[in-house]
Amino acid sequence: MNKKMLAMVVLGLGLVGFGKSASAANFASASVKVTLTGTLSMSIVGSTFTTLSAVAPGGSAIATSSITVLNDSAGIVETFTLKSFDSTPWTLVNTPGFNQFAMQAVFNTVAPAEATFVVGDDSLTTADKVSTATVFAGNQSGAAVPPGQARGLWVRFQAPTSTTSFGSRELTISIVAGL
């Protein structure tokens, strides 16, 4: 390699580090660990029971009053999860049939019309189902309920189309608060 070429390589290498100085960093970071305490809490205000008018096989009815569900937690925004249960010999399904009944639920401020209940979105099942902006939602939602706020839960019952059992029944709905 000739001297001229070597000088250019050395000059080029020297320029790579030009403008950089060896100094301490001008910033630092630290972490702060915080634990927020709280308890999920909801309650049913007033009656835990609502009634339906008499229903013939294949008929349906909407509850005569709502069940008031209150987020009574201290500062926690909650989302309600709902489910129901079979009632021997009846089985809970989306579409009624022989010994099969259906129930839908919506959060609403006033008694909803039949059309408010959407089979599928508002159908209660035997598995936990989380409220969303469209699931169990009328003009209110069971999702992201602020502390201190209540929601009116309305229920529609659809009777089996035919059955081996009749008379009064108590059907249970489970409501659980979650995040």
Secondary structure by P-SEA (a helix, b strand, c coil): ccaaaaaaaaaaaaaaacccccccccbbbbbbbbbbbbbbbbbbccccbbbbccccccccccccbbbbbbccccccbbbbbbbccccccbbbcccccccbbbbbbbbccccccccccccccccccccbbbbcccccccccccccccccbbbbbbbbbbcccccccccbbbbbbbbbbcc
